[in-house]
Amino acid sequence: MRFLSRLILPILCCSFPVFAFDIIAHRGASGYLPEHTLEAAILAHAQSPDYIEQDLVMSKDGELIVLHDIHLETVTNVEAIFPDRARDDGRWYAIDFTLEELKQLTVHERQNRQSQQVFSQRYQGDHSFSIATFSEQVALIQELNRSTGKRVGLYPEIKSPAFHKRHGIDISAAFVKHIESLGLNNASANIIVQCFDFSEIKRLRTALGLQTRLVQLLGENSWGESDTDYDWLRTSEGMATLAHYVDGIGPWYPQLFDQAMPRGDVTVNTWVKQAKEAGLSIHAYTYRQDALPENMNGTTLLNNLALAGVDGVFTDQVPPVSAWRDARPVTP
């Protein structure tokens, strides 16, 4: 997920009523501990978000593991442990390793291709963290809910289904089977499933029988996330079509705003209202306290998202978003 580097000025268009605002811990408490680790999930739970996100890919032996990317080197020491297992493109892919092998790795803060920490001021301590399975995260969050009396939900993302299919693995079918075994494949379960691939979204809802709430993530066509035409999805026809399959959408938050306005003024893009009229909720990504838009503080950004009709946000740092939500009057 990406963040905005440009100025968003106060919104000029009519706003939509906001009755609630969901807070999703993006990759766990990723602003404080290495992303998607069990420790990051524990800290996120303590911060009391509405949901904790789990990005899911599969291992060579068919285990659902919690990892943002299909490759490993940006967040683990795989190069040191398995130096000869990179593919020709110089990357180490999770699907090439068994769970036993993946458990030999340690997880660190996200790095770029030059091995520099992407967010330099984030966690810099000991790297004794491990890759977690989806089963481990679900069990942990459910037990923390039981012991604390909280009701923090799950927000898994099925990553790169077409990539997995090319390698003979049906990650979506495996996922649905797994949550079915846990009694979570129903509309009342405290779980929201997300995916960037619209073809897979339709397959999940129809052929695979997914009964949970479902969110279509919106990227940019240039990102190459899938073959989905995100430009078309962000039209009235696209939103009406999405409403047949999903409960909500997850846009990159710069997509919400039209910045090509006279004097640099900003309005909400037309498709946002069309999404609301189609009955779709909006969970935008990603609020990062340490990567805010230029010349903008966190409160202004969050106010703009709320005025745009956003129903919730993915965030690396739950506490500042919770403080903003607690201080914001509830719209009757």
C-alpha positions in Angstrom: 0.0 0.0 0.0 1.2 3.5 -0.8 1.0 6.9 0.8 0.2 10.4 -0.6 3.1 12.8 -1.0 1.0 15.7 -2.3 -1.1 18.4 -0.6 -4.7 17.7 0.1 -6.5 21.0 0.8 -9.8 21.2 2.7 -12.6 19.6 0.8 -15.1 21.9 -0.9 -17.9 19.5 -1.9 -20.9 18.3 0.1 -20.0 15.7 2.7 -21.7 12.5 3.6 -22.9 11.7 7.1 -20.5 9.6 9.1 -22.0 7.5 11.8 -19.0 5.3 12.6 -15.4 5.0 11.7 -13.6 1.7 11.7 -9.9 1.5 12.6 -8.0 -1.3 11.0 -4.5 -2.1 12.3 -2.5 -2.3 9.1 -0.3 -5.4 9.2 -0.8 -5.4 13.0 0.9 -2.6 14.9 3.3 -2.2 12.0 4.2 1.4 13.0 5.9 0.0 16.2 7.0 -3.6 15.6 7.9 -5.6 12.5 4.8 -6.1 10.4 2.6 -9.1 10.5 4.5 -10.8 13.4 2.6 -12.3 16.3 4.1 -9.6 18.5 2.7 -6.9 16.2 -0.7 -8.5 16.4 -0.5 -8.6 20.2 0.4 -4.9 20.4 -2.3 -4.0 17.9 -4.9 -5.9 19.9 -3.8 -4.0 23.0 -4.4 -0.7 21.1 -8.1 -1.8 20.5 -8.7 -1.4 16.8 -11.8 -2.7 15.2 -9.9 -5.1 13.1 -6.4 -6.4 12.6 -5.2 -7.1 9.0 -3.5 -10.3 7.8 -2.1 -10.3 4.3 -2.0 -14.0 3.1 0.3 -15.9 0.8 1.0 -19.6 0.6 4.0 -21.7 1.3 5.3 -24.5 -0.9 3.4 -27.1 1.2 0.1 -25.2 1.2 0.1 -23.3 4.4 -1.5 -19.9 4.6 1.2 -17.5 6.0 0.9 -13.9 7.0 3.1 -11.9 4.7 2.5 -8.8 2.7 4.6 -9.8 -0.3 4.9 -13.0 -2.4 8.7 -12.6 -1.8 10.7 -12.7 1.4 13.8 -10.6 1.3 12.3 -7.2 2.1 11.2 -8.3 5.6 13.3 -11.4 6.5 16.9 -12.7 6.6 16.2 -15.3 3.9 19.3 -14.2 1.9 21.5 -15.2 4.8 19.8 -18.5 5.6 19.1 -19.7 2.0 21.6 -17.8 -0.2 21.2 -20.1 -3.1 17.4 -20.2 -3.3 16.7 -16.9 -5.1 15.1 -17.1 -8.5 16.7 -15.7 -11.7 15.1 -12.3 -10.9 17.1 -12.2 -7.6 14.1 -12.6 -5.4 13.2 -15.2 -2.8 9.6 -16.3 -3.1 7.5 -17.6 -0.2 5.9 -20.2 -2.4 9.3 -21.9 -3.0 9.7 -22.6 0.8 8.0 -25.1 3.1 6.6 -23.8 6.4 9.4 -25.6 8.2 11.9 -23.6 6.2 10.0 -20.3 6.6 10.1 -20.8 10.3 13.9 -20.8 10.2 13.8 -17.1 9.1 13.7 -14.0 11.3 11.5 -11.0 10.5 12.8 -7.5 10.6 11.5 -4.0 9.7 10.7 -3.6 6.0 13.8 -2.7 3.9 14.2 -1.4 0.3 16.4 -3.1 -2.3 19.4 -1.4 -0.9 18.8 -3.1 2.5 17.9 0.3 4.1 15.0 0.4 6.5 12.0 2.0 4.7 10.8 3.9 7.8 14.1 4.8 9.5 12.6 5.8 12.9 10.6 2.6 13.4 11.6 -0.4 15.4 15.4 -0.8 15.6 15.8 -3.5 18.3 16.3 -7.2 18.4 15.2 -9.2 15.4 13.9 -12.3 17.1 10.6 -12.3 15.3 9.2 -15.1 13.1 6.8 -15.5 10.2 3.3 -16.3 11.5 0.7 -18.6 10.0 -2.9 -17.5 9.5 -3.9 -20.2 12.0 -1.6 -18.8 14.6 -2.9 -15.3 14.2 -6.5 -16.3 14.3 -6.0 -18.4 17.4 -4.0 -15.6 19.1 -6.6 -12.9 18.4 -9.5 -15.1 19.4 -7.8 -15.9 22.7 -7.0 -12.3 23.4 -10.6 -11.4 22.7 -11.7 -14.1 25.1 -9.3 -13.0 27.9 -9.9 -9.3 27.5 -13.5 -9.2 26.6 -12.8 -7.3 23.4 -14.2 -8.0 20.0 -11.4 -7.2 17.6 -12.1 -8.6 14.1 -10.0 -10.2 11.4 -9.3 -8.5 8.1 -7.4 -10.9 5.8 -6.3 -10.1 2.3 -5.9 -12.8 -0.3 -2.7 -11.8 -2.1 -1.9 -12.4 -5.8 -4.3 -15.2 -6.5 -3.3 -15.4 -10.2 0.4 -15.8 -9.2 -0.5 -18.7 -6.9 -2.6 -20.3 -9.7 0.3 -20.2 -12.1 2.2 -22.2 -9.5 -0.6 -24.8 -9.1 -2.0 -23.4 -5.8 -5.5 -22.2 -5.3 -5.1 -19.8 -2.4 -8.7 -18.6 -2.4 -10.1 -22.2 -2.2 -7.7 -23.0 0.5 -8.7 -19.8 2.4 -12.4 -20.5 2.2 -11.9 -24.1 3.3 -9.8 -22.9 6.3 -12.3 -20.3 7.6 -15.1 -22.8 7.0 -13.3 -25.2 9.4 -13.1 -22.4 11.9 -16.8 -21.6 11.7 -16.1 -18.2 10.3 -17.6 -18.4 6.8 -20.8 -16.6 7.6 -22.1 -13.1 7.3 -22.2 -12.5 11.1 -18.6 -13.6 11.7 -16.3 -10.7 12.8 -14.2 -11.0 9.6 -13.9 -9.0 6.4 -12.1 -10.4 3.4 -10.3 -8.3 0.9 -8.6 -8.7 -2.5 -7.3 -6.5 -5.4 -8.3 -9.0 -8.1 -11.9 -8.4 -9.2 -12.1 -11.8 -11.1 -11.2 -13.5 -7.9 -13.7 -11.4 -5.9 -16.4 -12.7 -8.1 -15.1 -16.2 -7.9 -15.0 -16.0 -4.1 -18.6 -14.9 -3.9 -20.0 -17.3 -6.4 -18.0 -20.4 -7.2 -16.3 -20.7 -3.8 -19.3 -19.8 -1.6 -17.7 -17.1 0.5 -20.3 -15.8 2.9 -18.4 -13.2 4.9 -18.3 -9.5 4.2 -16.1 -8.8 1.2 -14.1 -5.8 0.1 -12.7 -4.9 -3.4 -9.4 -3.2 -3.0 -8.8 -0.4 -5.5 -5.3 0.2 -6.9 -3.9 2.0 -9.9 -3.7 0.1 -13.2 0.0 1.1 -13.4 0.8 -0.9 -10.2 0.2 -4.3 -11.8 -1.6 -5.7 -8.8 -3.9 -7.8 -11.1 -5.5 -7.7 -14.5 -8.4 -5.7 -13.0 -9.3 -2.4 -14.6 -9.4 -0.1 -11.6 -10.2 2.9 -13.7 -13.4 1.2 -14.8 -14.3 0.1 -11.3 -14.2 3.8 -10.3 -17.2 4.6 -12.5 -20.9 4.5 -11.9 -21.1 1.3 -13.9 -18.2 -0.2 -12.0 -19.6 0.7 -8.6 -23.0 -0.8 -9.6 -21.4 -4.0 -10.7 -19.3 -4.2 -7.5 -22.4 -3.9 -5.4 -23.6 -7.3 -6.7 -20.5 -9.0 -5.1 -19.0 -6.9 -2.3 -20.0 -5.1 0.8 -17.4 -2.4 0.4 -14.4 -1.0 -1.3 -10.8 -0.2 -0.2 -9.4 2.7 -2.1 -5.9 4.2 -1.9 -6.9 7.4 -0.3 -5.5 9.8 -2.9 -8.0 8.3 -5.3 -10.9 9.9 -3.3 -9.9 13.4 -4.2 -9.8 15.5 -7.4 -6.8 17.7 -7.3 -7.0 19.0 -10.9 -9.1 22.0 -9.7 -8.7 25.8 -10.2 -6.4 27.4 -7.5 -5.5 23.9 -6.2 -8.8 23.4 -4.5 -9.8 19.8 -3.8 -13.1 18.1 -4.2 -14.2 14.5 -3.7 -14.3 12.5 -6.9 -17.8 11.7 -8.3 -17.4 7.9 -8.0 -17.2 8.2 -4.2 -20.8 9.4 -4.0 -21.7 6.7 -6.5 -20.1 4.1 -4.3 -22.2 5.3 -1.4 -25.4 5.3 -3.4 -24.6 1.7 -4.4 -24.6 0.9 -0.7 -20.8 0.2 -0.5 -18.8 1.0 2.6 -15.4 2.6 2.2 -12.2 1.6 4.1 -9.3 3.7 2.8 -5.6 2.9 3.0 -3.1 3.8 4.5 -2.8 6.4 7.3 0.8 6.7 8.5 1.6 9.2 11.2 5.2 9.2 10.0 4.4 9.6 6.3 1.7 12.3 6.1 1.1 14.4 3.0 3.3 17.4 2.6 2.1 20.4 4.7 -0.7 18.4 6.4 -1.1 17.1 9.9 -2.9 13.9 10.8 -6.0 15.6 12.1 -6.6 17.4 8.8 -6.1 14.3 6.8 -8.5 12.3 8.9 -11.1 15.1 8.8 -10.9 15.1 5.0 -11.3 11.3 4.9 -14.4 11.5 7.1 -15.9 14.4 5.1 -15.4 12.4 2.0 -17.6 9.7 3.4 -14.9 7.2 4.4 -16.2 4.6 6.9 -12.8 3.6 8.2 -9.1 3.6 7.6 -6.2 1.2 7.6 -3.4 2.6 9.8 0.1 1.7 10.8 -0.5 3.6 14.1 -3.8 3.0 15.8 -3.4 5.3 18.8 -3.5 8.7 17.0 -6.5 7.6 14.8 -8.3 6.4 17.9 -7.7 9.7 19.7 -9.0 11.5 16.7 -12.1 9.3 16.5 -12.8 9.7 20.3 -12.6 13.5 20.0 -14.9 13.7 16.9 -18.6 14.3 17.6 -20.9 11.6 16.4 -23.1 12.7 13.5 -26.8 12.0 14.4 
